[in-house]
């Protein structure tokens, strides 16, 4: 007989066990209570739990259901039945073990349940509460087809307002949308025969567009602002590819309110952008006709707009922001020819460095494609298969562009650009890979190359067009509104849906928090400044906690000898006023600037007595920098400082540059520069960020930084490589445990309060973190002690947002002061959130940072939460002023970037209590 514990024979063993279970198991005390006979659509909880079985277990259950006798339980899927508590912790597909566990569970008494069992019971109860049974759902099927269905919950907005600060009048880039409470009629569109190609579905429906001048269609569901006539419900279209007839059956589904159909508004404004003849790149739209030429750099700047419609605390609004896109006027073929002429036989490697990973724009249809490779085995005379009238024919790229676009390609020997993409095709679960071939002659370069970004004068000239002032930005909003109202097509489109757009941006009242005083060494207190900048104070005062530099080494090459001597002398001269004692270093002269020369010198000179390594590099090469950091942060861990010799060559600026380097070195050795007043005791503040790099492909870097002192100025850090698809909480819970252990070692106790600032999270992940990451973190924290339950505040930090806030000064607009808080009207409807402008900008328009409090059981008031968040923006030691995000988030960002971009290995644990990554 087959062994039931192995792969084969488990189905038979399961059948036997099921039968014996039904015959032998006595009824429990709960089963002794008379119960009504279940309806055929509801299975018992015991039988229903077979839905958790894998492969052979489920098959066996189905077989048994076919041979069951009258009166026996009916076997069926149990998606509508509460799961059995006793099986939650067991794996899937182990039918025999599962049934044995059921038997064991039925014999267990309540008195012997452990604490872990109670946790499973609670979890199961929550799952049961969230499960909707068939009996419950059956009552909703009787709802009439004209019943209104709300997409947005009928709940009041979440309102959390602070009171601290000075009230200031501001406006934001939000525009009220006024909607008549019209109905939207939802129809289902079916095709006979069925059409898988999505674009063809649109073409077939558009043959009858006279029935629905205003519509929104996604390929299956059709929304129109009016009821369709009977003759529009059964239509016949002609397939343009094979001239065959296709029947369209349009079935009324339900009536909805326009005010709740947010996605219709966003689709509507996409059409309005087309009406205004704007070119779409991703989610942004640009005005090609208003492009600004910068001929000396072969560049052009396209102005454009970003729009989004959503329901906010103050109602339905359009978010409108001005943006720009920099394109190069040079075509890709011209760049390839220049590269061949300059690099000869090595042209392919050189052009790959310049093109792969960058986006190009096709001139004929203004679409962006990412270049993944260059294929010199193909050219415009190469052929591909094309579906024409239902038949696959071979056609060359030359003939295709001449026939489809009227373009005659001139260079027939040019290589082809390859762009890869993957899409989920209709009727399939797996994504299909596509290879798109692009002709360089027909492609235009976009963005700036690395060499262009390093050109200071070029970047300054480009910034004059892209970094626009608050007045210019607000004028762009007014111009957009005017263009919409003056465009008849756009105006009629809005009118057809019963919509109108307000003529002005929304006005609201913000609060400016009081400036924060700073504390330096020798008990010096510096009053806070409205511009939140203390660049002069940091050099005049001693640091809060100095670390003397007694044993350190400087690596340099012969060409940088004078620069090195000047640097060392200036460093020792500047250290006195800062309260740092610096001894003379050991100078190591390197024979050349090769990477292996630096690596060998580092391995030779790094000893256990050495405090610091300073490497002066003749130029900023990524491979050299990566090799030095890999040695100093992982293989032979020691605080290190890499300096580009060019930054020290300016004799007029060497003093200020050296002062900043000395401050950075003091942090890397474990010192602190300044601190601020922190109201909470025994608090741990955590910052989390991630780094995603295309070159890493399958991996990303998860960076975690946590404070471990009262002043929130010393930080424990950890970086973990995370596999693609791995849950965020998997890394987070282990890092929290390590940080709490370090806090315990240093302070002799655990923190009472944990505040987490999480960067790099989009709106679509908020619910995931609330439901998954926070419970995982709470479980990992509870492993320290049964009675240890610190309060947890979890705040998501979003800095890549389109929100802009303008300070009103009569008829003019300016950037608001640092510390300006907005927590009403333009905040999210269903989340506790607020916006803070935390830094001063000298050019362009400031962008606030959006904070979403997704969990808080600490009892903090909105005022306390906002004040603490603004305070944390003062503690980033790489900048003598406030930064855009709280310091732990910025530290986590620096750590993730260093590991992902340069090191590619996990840093040594011996450096985890220092800011070695600054």
C-alpha positions in Angstrom: 0.0 0.0 0.0 1.3 3.5 -0.8 2.7 5.5 2.1 0.2 8.3 2.9 3.0 10.5 4.2 4.7 10.5 0.7 3.5 12.1 -2.4 1.5 9.1 -3.8 -1.5 7.5 -2.1 -2.6 10.5 0.0 -5.9 10.8 -1.8 -6.9 7.2 -0.9 -5.7 7.7 2.7 -7.7 10.9 2.9 -10.9 9.2 1.7 -10.6 6.6 4.4 -9.8 9.1 7.1 -12.8 11.3 6.1 -15.2 8.4 6.3 -13.8 7.2 9.6 -13.9 10.8 10.9 -17.6 11.1 10.1 -18.5 7.7 11.6 -16.3 7.8 14.7 -16.0 11.4 15.9 -18.6 12.2 18.7 -20.6 15.4 18.5 -19.1 18.2 20.5 -21.0 20.3 23.1 -21.6 22.9 20.5 -22.9 20.5 18.0 -25.4 19.1 20.6 -27.4 22.3 20.4 -30.2 22.0 17.8 -29.4 23.9 14.7 -31.5 24.7 11.7 -30.8 22.6 8.6 -28.4 24.5 6.3 -29.6 25.5 2.9 -28.0 23.7 0.0 -25.9 26.8 -0.7 -24.2 26.7 2.7 -21.7 24.0 3.8 -20.7 23.2 7.4 -17.6 24.8 8.7 -15.8 21.5 8.9 -16.5 20.5 5.4 -16.1 24.0 4.1 -12.5 24.1 5.3 -11.5 21.8 2.5 -11.1 24.9 0.5 -7.7 25.2 2.1 -6.5 21.9 0.7 -4.1 21.8 -2.1 -4.0 19.6 -5.2 -4.7 15.9 -4.3 -6.6 16.7 -1.1 -9.2 18.8 -2.9 -9.6 16.2 -5.6 -10.2 13.5 -3.0 -12.9 15.6 -1.4 -14.6 16.0 -4.8 -14.5 12.3 -5.4 -16.1 11.6 -2.0 -18.8 14.1 -2.7 -19.8 12.1 -5.8 -20.1 8.8 -3.8 -21.8 10.2 -0.7 -25.0 8.8 0.5 -28.3 10.8 1.0 -28.2 12.8 4.2 -24.4 13.1 4.3 -22.8 16.5 4.3 -22.4 18.1 0.8 -18.8 18.9 -0.2 -18.3 22.2 -2.0 -16.0 25.3 -2.1 -16.2 27.3 1.2 -15.3 30.8 0.2 -18.4 32.0 1.9 -17.9 30.1 5.2 -15.9 31.1 8.2 -12.6 29.1 8.4 -12.1 26.6 11.1 -9.8 28.0 13.8 -7.8 24.8 14.3 -6.4 24.7 10.8 -5.2 28.3 10.3 -1.6 27.5 11.1 -1.3 24.5 8.9 0.0 24.3 5.3 -2.0 23.8 2.2 -2.4 20.5 0.3 -1.7 18.2 3.2 -5.0 16.5 3.4 -4.2 13.7 5.8 -2.3 15.8 8.3 -5.1 18.3 8.1 -7.8 15.7 9.0 -5.6 14.4 11.9 -5.3 18.0 13.2 -9.1 18.3 13.0 -9.5 15.2 15.1 -7.0 16.4 17.6 -8.6 19.8 17.8 -12.0 18.4 18.5 -10.6 16.4 21.5 -8.7 19.4 23.0 -10.3 21.2 26.0 -10.6 24.9 26.5 -8.5 24.9 29.6 -5.4 23.6 27.8 -5.4 26.4 25.2 -2.2 28.3 25.1 -1.6 32.0 24.5 -0.5 31.3 20.9 -3.8 29.4 20.4 -5.7 32.5 21.6 -3.9 34.6 19.1 -5.0 32.2 16.4 -8.5 32.3 17.7 -8.5 36.1 17.5 -7.1 36.1 14.1 -9.7 33.5 13.0 -12.4 35.5 14.5 -11.3 38.6 12.6 -11.2 36.6 9.4 -14.7 35.2 10.2 -16.0 38.7 10.8 -14.7 39.9 7.4 -16.2 37.0 5.6 -19.6 37.5 3.9 -21.8 34.4 3.8 -24.0 33.5 0.9 -27.1 34.0 3.0 -26.1 37.6 3.7 -25.2 38.4 0.1 -28.4 36.8 -1.2 -30.4 39.7 0.2 -28.5 42.2 -2.0 -29.4 40.4 -5.2 -33.0 41.7 -5.0 -31.8 45.4 -5.3 -33.3 47.0 -8.3 -31.1 47.8 -11.3 -31.8 51.5 -11.0 -30.4 51.6 -7.4 -27.6 54.1 -6.9 -24.3 52.4 -6.1 -21.7 54.6 -4.4 -18.0 54.2 -5.3 -17.1 56.4 -2.3 -18.2 55.5 1.2 -21.0 57.5 2.8 -18.7 58.6 5.6 -17.8 62.0 6.8 -14.3 63.3 5.9 -11.4 62.7 8.4 -10.7 66.1 10.0 -7.6 66.5 12.2 -6.6 70.1 12.6 -3.8 71.7 14.7 -4.0 75.1 16.3 -0.4 76.2 17.0 1.2 78.9 14.8 0.5 82.1 13.0 -2.4 82.1 10.6 -1.4 83.1 7.1 -3.6 83.4 3.9 -2.5 81.0 1.1 -3.7 79.5 -2.1 -2.9 76.1 -3.6 -2.9 74.6 -7.1 -6.4 73.1 -6.5 -9.4 74.2 -8.5 -13.0 73.4 -7.5 -15.0 71.3 -9.9 -18.7 72.2 -9.9 -20.9 69.3 -10.9 -24.6 69.2 -11.4 -25.9 66.1 -9.6 -26.4 64.3 -12.9 -26.6 60.5 -13.3 -24.2 58.4 -15.2 -25.6 55.4 -17.0 -23.4 52.3 -17.0 -23.6 49.8 -19.9 -21.9 46.5 -20.6 -20.6 46.1 -24.2 -20.4 42.5 -25.5 -18.9 41.5 -28.9 -20.1 38.7 -31.1 -17.7 37.1 -32.1 -15.5 38.1 -29.1 -12.7 40.6 -29.8 -9.5 40.2 -27.7 -7.7 43.2 -29.3 -8.5 46.2 -27.0 -7.9 48.9 -29.6 -10.2 47.1 -32.1 -13.0 47.2 -29.5 -12.7 51.0 -29.4 -12.7 51.2 -33.2 -15.8 49.0 -33.5 -17.7 51.1 -30.9 -16.6 54.4 -32.4 -18.3 53.5 -35.7 -21.5 54.5 -33.9 -20.3 57.5 -32.0 -23.4 59.5 -33.0 -25.2 57.6 -30.3 -22.8 58.7 -27.6 -21.0 61.9 -28.3 -19.9 62.1 -24.6 -18.7 58.7 -23.3 -16.0 56.9 -21.2 -15.2 53.4 -22.4 -12.5 51.0 -21.1 -13.1 48.2 -23.6 -15.9 46.5 -21.6 -17.8 49.1 -19.6 -19.4 52.1 -21.2 -20.4 55.2 -19.2 -22.6 57.9 -20.8 -24.4 60.9 -19.3 -27.8 59.9 -20.8 -29.9 56.8 -21.5 -29.2 55.3 -24.8 -32.1 54.8 -27.3 -33.3 51.2 -28.0 -31.7 51.3 -31.5 -28.3 51.8 -29.9 -28.4 48.6 -27.9 -27.9 46.3 -30.8 -25.3 47.5 -33.3 -23.4 46.0 -36.2 -19.8 47.1 -37.0 -17.3 46.1 -39.6 -13.9 44.7 -38.7 -11.4 47.0 -40.6 -8.8 44.2 -40.8 -10.9 41.4 -42.5 -14.2 43.2 -43.4 -16.2 40.8 -41.3 -19.3 41.8 -39.4 -19.2 42.1 -35.6 -22.4 42.4 -33.5 -22.3 44.7 -30.5 -24.8 44.0 -27.7 -25.0 46.9 -25.2 -26.8 46.0 -22.0 -27.8 48.5 -19.3 -26.2 47.6 -16.0 -27.0 50.4 -13.4 -27.3 54.1 -12.7 -24.6 55.9 -10.8 -24.1 59.5 -9.6 -21.5 61.5 -11.4 -20.0 63.0 -8.2 -18.8 59.5 -7.2 -17.2 58.5 -10.5 -13.8 60.0 -9.9 -12.1 58.0 -12.7 -14.5 59.5 -15.2 -13.2 63.0 -14.3 -9.6 62.0 -14.9 -10.5 60.4 -18.2 -12.4 63.5 -19.2 -9.5 65.8 -18.6 -7.2 63.5 -20.7 -9.6 64.2 -23.6 -9.6 67.9 -22.8 -5.8 67.9 -23.0 -6.2 66.4 -26.5 -8.7 69.2 -27.3 -6.0 71.7 -26.3 -3.6 69.9 -28.7 -1.2 68.9 -26.0 1.2 66.0 -26.4 1.0 63.3 -23.7 4.1 61.8 -22.1 3.0 59.3 -19.4 0.6 61.2 -17.1 1.8 64.6 -18.2 0.8 66.7 -21.2 3.1 69.2 -23.0 2.6 72.1 -25.4 4.9 71.4 -28.4 3.9 74.8 -30.0 5.2 76.7 -26.9 8.6 75.0 -26.9 11.6 77.2 -25.9 14.7 76.6 -28.0 18.2 76.7 -26.4 20.2 76.3 -29.7 23.7 76.7 -28.1 23.1 73.3 -26.3 20.9 71.7 -28.9 18.0 71.6 -26.4 14.4 72.6 -26.3 12.1 72.9 -23.2 8.4 71.9 -23.6 6.1 73.5 -21.0 3.2 71.3 -19.8 0.7 70.4 -17.2 -0.1 67.6 -14.7 -3.7 67.1 -13.8 -5.5 64.8 -11.3 -9.1 64.8 -10.0 -10.0 63.4 -6.6 -12.3 64.0 -3.7 -10.6 65.9 -0.9 -11.7 67.1 2.5 -13.1 70.3 0.9 -14.9 68.5 -1.9 -14.2 67.5 -5.5 -11.1 69.3 -6.9 -8.8 69.3 -9.9 -5.0 69.3 -9.0 -3.2 71.3 -11.6 0.6 71.8 -11.7 2.9 73.3 -14.3 5.8 71.1 -15.5 8.5 71.0 -18.1 10.2 68.4 -20.3 13.7 68.9 -21.7 14.4 67.3 -25.1 17.5 67.3 -27.3 17.0 68.5 -30.8 19.6 66.0 -31.9 18.3 62.8 -33.5 19.7 59.4 -32.3 21.3 58.7 -35.7 23.3 61.8 -35.5 24.6 60.8 -32.0 25.5 57.3 -33.4 27.5 58.8 -36.2 29.4 61.1 -33.9 30.2 58.2 -31.6 31.5 56.0 -34.5 33.7 58.9 -35.7 35.1 59.5 -32.2 35.5 55.9 -30.8 35.9 53.8 -34.0 35.7 50.1 -33.4 34.5 50.6 -29.8 31.5 52.6 -30.9 28.9 50.0 -29.8 30.0 50.0 -26.1 30.2 53.8 -26.1 26.8 54.3 -27.7 25.3 51.8 -25.3 26.5 53.9 -22.3 24.9 56.9 -23.9 21.6 55.4 -24.9 20.7 52.2 -22.9 18.4 53.1 -20.0 17.4 56.5 -21.5 14.2 57.4 -23.2 13.8 58.5 -26.8 10.8 60.1 -28.5 9.5 58.9 -31.9 9.1 62.0 -34.1 6.1 60.7 -36.1 3.7 60.0 -33.2 5.4 61.7 -30.2 5.7 58.7 -28.0 8.4 57.8 -25.5 10.3 54.5 -25.5 13.0 53.3 -23.2 16.1 52.0 -25.0 17.1 48.5 -23.7 19.7 47.5 -26.3 21.1 48.3 -29.8 21.0 45.6 -32.5 23.6 46.2 -35.3 22.5 42.9 -37.0 19.2 44.6 -38.0 18.6 47.7 -40.2 15.5 49.4 -41.8 15.6 46.8 -44.6 15.0 44.0 -42.1 11.5 42.5 -42.1 8.8 41.7 -39.5 5.4 40.0 -39.6 2.3 42.2 -39.8 -1.3 41.3 -39.6 -3.1 42.7 -42.7 -6.7 41.8 -43.4 -6.4 38.6 -41.2 -3.2 37.4 -42.9 0.4 37.6 -41.7 2.7 39.2 -44.2 6.3 40.1 -44.1 7.2 43.8 -44.6 10.4 45.8 -44.1 10.6 48.7 -41.7 11.4 50.9 -44.7 8.2 49.9 -46.5 6.1 50.1 -43.3 7.0 53.7 -42.4 6.6 54.8 -46.1 3.1 53.1 -46.3 1.8 54.0 -42.7 3.4 57.4 -42.1 4.6 58.6 -45.5 8.1 58.7 -44.2 11.0 57.7 -46.4 14.0 56.5 -44.4 17.3 57.8 -45.8 20.0 55.6 -44.1 19.2 52.0 -44.9 22.3 50.6 -43.0 21.7 52.2 -39.5 21.4 49.8 -36.5 18.0 49.4 -34.8 17.1 50.4 -31.2 15.4 47.7 -29.1 12.8 48.6 -26.5 11.3 45.7 -24.5 7.9 45.7 -22.8 5.6 43.2 -21.2 1.8 43.4 -21.3 -1.0 41.1 -20.1 -2.9 40.1 -23.2 -6.7 39.5 -23.0 -7.6 36.0 -21.8 -4.2 35.3 -20.3 -2.8 35.6 -16.8 0.9 35.7 -17.7 2.4 38.8 -19.2 3.7 38.6 -22.8 7.1 40.0 -23.7 7.3 42.4 -26.6 10.3 43.6 -28.5 9.8 47.0 -30.2 12.3 48.0 -32.9 12.9 51.7 -33.4 14.7 53.5 -36.3 17.3 55.9 -34.9 16.7 58.3 -37.7 13.1 58.8 -36.5 13.9 59.1 -32.8 14.8 62.2 -30.9 16.8 62.2 -27.7 15.1 63.3 -24.5 16.5 64.4 -21.1 20.1 65.4 -20.3 23.2 63.2 -20.5 25.5 62.8 -17.6 28.1 65.2 -19.2 25.4 67.8 -19.7 24.2 67.5 -16.1 27.8 68.3 -15.0 27.9 71.4 -17.2 27.1 74.2 -14.7 26.4 76.9 -17.2 24.0 74.6 -19.2 22.1 73.6 -16.1 21.9 77.3 -15.1 20.4 78.3 -18.5 17.9 75.4 -18.4 16.9 76.3 -14.9 15.8 79.7 -16.0 12.9 78.0 -17.9 12.2 75.1 -15.6 12.4 76.7 -12.2 9.6 79.1 -12.4 8.6 81.5 -9.6 5.3 81.3 -7.7 3.9 84.2 -9.8 4.8 82.5 -13.1 3.3 79.2 -11.9 0.1 80.7 -10.8 -0.2 82.6 -14.1 0.2 79.3 -15.9 -2.8 77.9 -13.9 -4.9 81.0 -15.0 -3.9 80.5 -18.6 -4.9 76.8 -18.5 -8.4 77.7 -17.1 -8.8 80.4 -19.8 -7.7 78.0 -22.6 -10.3 75.4 -21.4 -13.1 78.0 -21.3 -12.1 79.5 -24.7 -11.9 76.1 -26.4 -15.4 75.2 -27.7 -14.8 71.5 -27.9 -13.4 71.3 -24.3 -16.2 73.6 -23.0 -18.9 71.4 -24.6 -17.2 68.3 -23.3 -17.5 69.6 -19.8 -21.0 70.8 -20.3 -22.1 67.4 -21.7 -21.2 65.9 -18.4 -22.8 68.7 -16.4 -19.5 70.0 -15.2 -17.9 73.4 -14.8 -14.5 74.5 -13.6 -13.9 77.3 -11.1 -12.1 80.4 -12.4 -9.8 80.7 -9.4 -7.5 78.4 -7.4 -8.8 77.5 -3.9 -8.1 79.9 -1.1 -7.4 78.6 2.4 -5.7 79.5 5.7 -2.4 77.9 6.7 -0.4 78.1 9.9 3.3 78.9 10.3 4.9 77.1 13.2 7.4 79.2 15.4 11.1 78.9 14.5 13.1 76.2 16.4 16.0 77.4 18.6 19.2 75.3 18.2 21.7 74.2 20.9 25.5 73.9 20.2 28.4 73.0 22.4 29.4 75.0 25.5 25.7 75.5 26.3 25.2 78.0 23.4 21.6 78.6 22.4 20.9 80.1 18.9 17.4 81.5 18.4 15.4 80.1 15.5 15.3 82.1 12.3 12.4 82.5 9.9 14.4 81.2 7.0 15.6 78.1 9.1 19.2 78.5 8.1 22.2 78.4 10.5 25.1 78.2 8.0 27.0 81.0 9.8 26.3 79.7 13.3 27.7 76.2 12.7 31.2 77.5 11.9 31.3 80.0 14.8 30.2 77.6 17.6 31.6 74.4 19.0 29.8 71.2 18.0 27.6 69.6 20.6 29.7 66.4 20.9 33.2 66.4 19.4 35.3 63.3 18.6 39.0 64.0 18.5 40.9 62.7 15.5 44.1 61.2 16.7 45.0 58.4 14.3 44.1 59.0 10.7 45.6 58.5 7.2 45.4 60.4 4.0 45.9 58.7 0.6 46.8 60.9 -2.4 48.7 60.9 -5.7 51.7 63.0 -6.7 49.6 65.4 -8.8 47.5 66.3 -5.8 50.4 66.8 -3.3 49.9 70.6 -2.9 46.1 70.3 -2.6 46.5 67.6 0.1 48.9 69.7 2.1 46.6 72.7 1.9 43.7 70.6 3.0 45.5 69.1 6.0 46.7 72.5 7.2 43.3 74.2 6.8 41.6 71.3 8.6 43.8 71.6 11.6 43.4 75.4 11.6 39.6 75.2 11.4 39.2 72.5 14.1 39.8 74.8 17.1 36.7 77.0 16.9 34.6 73.8 16.4 36.0 72.2 19.6 37.6 69.3 17.7 41.2 68.3 18.3 42.9 67.1 15.2 46.4 65.4 15.1 48.6 65.3 12.1 47.7 62.4 9.8 49.9 59.8 8.1 50.3 60.8 4.5 50.5 57.9 2.0 51.7 58.8 -1.5 50.3 56.5 -4.2 52.3 55.8 -7.4 49.2 56.2 -9.7 45.4 56.7 -9.5 44.4 53.2 -10.6 41.6 51.5 -8.6 43.6 48.5 -7.5 46.4 50.9 -6.2 43.9 52.5 -3.9 42.5 49.1 -2.8 45.9 47.7 -2.0 46.9 50.8 -0.1 43.7 50.7 1.9 44.1 47.0 2.9 47.7 47.7 3.9 47.2 50.8 6.1 43.8 50.0 7.8 44.5 48.6 11.3 42.5 48.2 14.5 44.0 51.4 16.0 43.1 53.6 13.0 40.2 56.0 13.3 39.7 57.4 9.9 40.7 57.0 6.2 40.7 60.1 3.9 41.2 59.3 0.1 41.8 62.3 -2.2 40.9 61.3 -5.7 42.2 63.2 -8.8 38.7 62.9 -10.4 35.3 61.6 -9.5 35.2 58.1 -11.0 32.4 55.8 -9.9 34.4 52.6 -10.0 37.1 54.1 -7.8 34.6 55.5 -5.3 32.7 52.2 -5.2 35.9 50.2 -4.6 37.0 52.5 -1.7 33.5 52.4 -0.1 33.3 48.6 -0.4 36.6 48.2 1.4 35.9 50.8 4.1 32.3 50.0 4.8 32.3 46.2 4.5 35.6 44.3 4.1 37.7 46.4 6.6 35.1 48.6 8.3 36.3 52.0 9.2 34.8 55.6 8.8 36.0 57.0 5.5 35.9 60.2 3.5 36.5 60.4 -0.3 37.3 63.9 -1.6 37.5 65.0 -5.2 40.7 67.0 -5.6 38.9 69.5 -7.8 36.7 70.7 -4.9 39.8 71.6 -2.9 41.7 73.4 -5.8 39.8 76.7 -5.3 41.9 78.6 -2.8 39.1 81.1 -2.1 36.6 78.4 -1.1 38.9 75.8 0.6 38.2 77.1 4.1 34.4 76.7 3.9 34.7 73.4 2.1 37.1 72.0 4.6 34.9 73.1 7.5 32.0 71.2 6.0 34.2 68.1 5.5 35.4 68.3 9.1 31.7 68.5 10.4 30.9 65.4 8.2 33.9 63.5 9.6 32.9 64.3 13.1 29.4 62.7 12.4 31.0 59.7 10.8 33.1 59.1 14.0 30.1 59.2 16.2 29.9 62.9 17.2 26.9 65.2 17.1 26.8 68.8 15.7 23.7 70.4 17.3 20.4 69.4 18.8 16.9 70.9 19.5 14.4 70.5 22.2 12.6 67.2 22.1 9.5 67.0 24.3 9.2 63.2 24.6 11.3 60.9 26.8 12.3 57.3 25.9 11.3 57.7 22.3 12.7 55.9 19.3 12.2 57.6 15.9 12.7 55.4 12.8 13.3 56.3 9.2 12.7 53.9 6.3 13.4 54.2 2.6 14.1 52.0 -0.4 16.4 52.2 -3.4 15.4 50.7 -6.7 18.0 50.5 -9.5 17.4 49.1 -12.9 20.9 47.5 -12.9 20.0 45.4 -9.8 17.0 44.0 -11.7 15.8 41.5 -9.1 16.9 43.3 -5.9 16.2 46.6 -4.2 17.8 48.0 -1.0 15.8 48.4 2.1 17.4 51.0 4.5 16.4 51.4 8.1 17.6 54.1 10.6 16.6 54.4 14.2 17.5 56.8 17.0 18.9 55.4 20.3 19.4 58.5 22.6 17.1 61.1 24.2 18.1 64.0 21.9 17.4 61.9 18.8 20.9 62.7 17.5 22.6 59.2 17.4 21.4 56.6 14.9 21.4 52.9 14.5 21.3 51.8 10.8 20.8 48.6 8.8 20.6 47.9 5.1 19.1 44.8 3.6 18.8 43.5 0.0 15.3 42.7 -0.8 14.1 40.4 -3.5 11.6 41.5 -6.1 8.1 40.8 -4.8 9.2 40.4 -1.2 6.9 42.1 1.3 8.1 45.3 2.9 7.3 44.0 6.4 9.5 41.0 6.1 12.6 43.2 6.3 11.1 45.8 8.6 10.2 43.5 11.5 13.8 42.1 11.7 15.3 45.6 11.6 13.0 46.8 14.4 14.1 43.9 16.6 17.8 44.7 16.0 17.2 48.4 16.7 15.3 47.7 20.0 18.1 45.4 21.1 20.7 48.1 20.4 18.5 50.7 22.3 18.3 48.3 25.2 22.1 47.8 25.3 22.7 51.5 25.3 19.9 52.8 27.6 19.3 49.7 29.8 15.6 49.8 29.0 13.2 49.8 26.0 11.5 52.9 24.5 8.0 53.7 25.5 7.1 55.3 22.2 8.1 54.3 18.6 7.5 56.8 15.8 8.1 55.6 12.2 8.6 57.8 9.2 8.3 55.7 6.0 9.4 57.2 2.7 8.8 55.8 -0.8 5.2 54.7 -0.4 2.5 55.5 -3.0 -1.2 56.0 -2.4 -1.9 52.5 -3.6 0.3 50.9 -0.8 -1.2 52.8 2.2 -3.8 50.2 2.9 -1.3 47.3 2.4 1.0 48.9 5.1 -1.9 49.5 7.4 -3.1 45.9 7.1 0.2 44.0 6.8 3.4 45.9 7.8 2.1 47.4 11.1 0.7 44.1 12.4 3.9 42.4 11.5 5.9 45.0 13.4 3.6 44.7 16.4 4.2 40.9 16.5 8.0 41.3 16.3 8.0 43.9 19.1 5.9 41.7 21.4 8.6 39.0 21.3 10.7 41.0 23.8 8.3 40.7 26.7 4.7 39.8 27.2 4.0 43.1 28.9 6.0 45.3 26.5 3.6 47.3 24.4 5.0 50.6 23.3 2.8 53.1 21.5 3.4 53.1 17.7 2.9 56.1 15.4 3.4 55.2 11.7 3.6 58.2 9.3 4.1 57.8 5.5 6.2 60.6 3.9 5.4 61.5 0.3 7.7 64.1 -1.3 7.0 63.4 -5.0 3.7 65.2 -5.1 2.2 67.8 -7.4 0.8 70.0 -4.6 2.0 73.6 -4.5 1.2 76.2 -1.8 1.5 80.0 -2.5 1.6 82.7 0.1 -0.7 85.5 -0.8 0.8 89.0 -0.7 -1.9 91.2 -2.2 -2.1 90.4 -5.9 1.3 88.8 -5.8 2.3 85.3 -4.8 5.4 84.1 -2.9 6.8 80.9 -1.3 5.6 80.4 2.2 8.1 80.4 5.1 9.5 77.2 6.5 7.2 75.6 9.0 4.0 76.4 7.1 1.4 73.7 7.8 -1.8 73.0 5.8 -4.2 70.4 7.3 -7.6 71.2 5.9 -9.6 71.5 2.6 -6.9 70.1 0.3 -6.0 67.1 2.5 -7.2 63.6 1.8 -10.8 62.8 2.5 -10.4 59.5 4.2 -6.9 59.8 5.8 -5.4 61.7 8.7 -2.8 63.8 6.9 -1.2 67.2 6.6 1.3 69.1 4.5 4.4 71.0 5.7 6.7 73.4 3.9 9.9 72.7 5.8 12.7 74.3 3.8 13.6 77.6 2.2 14.2 77.7 -1.6 16.0 80.5 -3.4 14.9 79.5 -6.9 11.6 78.3 -8.3 8.5 77.2 -6.3 8.7 75.3 -3.1 7.1 71.9 -2.9 5.6 70.8 0.5 5.9 67.3 1.9 2.8 65.2 2.4 2.5 63.2 5.7 -0.2 60.5 6.1 -0.7 59.2 9.6 -1.9 55.6 8.9 -1.6 54.4 12.5 -1.3 56.2 15.9 -2.1 54.8 19.3 0.0 57.2 21.2 -2.6 59.8 21.9 -0.6 62.6 20.2 -2.7 65.6 19.1 -2.4 66.9 15.5 -0.4 69.8 16.9 2.1 67.6 18.6 2.5 65.3 15.5 3.1 68.3 13.2 5.5 70.1 15.6 7.6 66.9 16.1 7.7 66.3 12.3 8.9 69.8 11.7 11.5 69.4 14.5 12.9 66.3 12.9 13.6 68.3 9.7 16.2 70.2 11.7 18.4 67.2 12.6 20.0 66.3 9.3 23.7 66.9 9.8 24.7 67.1 6.1 23.0 70.5 5.7 23.0 73.6 8.1 19.3 74.2 7.7 16.0 72.4 7.5 15.5 69.7 4.9 12.4 68.6 3.1 11.8 65.4 5.0 12.5 64.3 8.6 16.2 63.6 9.3 15.7 59.8 9.7 14.1 59.5 6.3 17.0 61.5 4.7 19.6 59.3 6.5 17.8 56.2 5.3 17.8 57.6 1.7 21.6 58.3 1.9 22.2 54.8 3.2 20.0 53.1 0.6 21.7 55.1 -2.2 25.2 54.3 -1.0 24.5 50.6 -0.8 22.5 50.3 -4.0 24.5 52.6 -6.2 28.1 52.1 -5.0 28.7 49.3 -2.5 26.4 46.5 -3.8 27.1 44.7 -0.5 25.6 44.9 3.0 27.6 47.3 5.3 29.4 45.9 8.3 27.5 45.7 11.6 30.4 47.4 13.4 29.5 50.7 11.7 25.8 50.4 12.5 25.9 52.9 15.4 27.6 55.7 13.3 26.5 57.9 10.4 29.2 56.3 8.1 27.1 56.9 5.0 27.0 60.7 5.0 
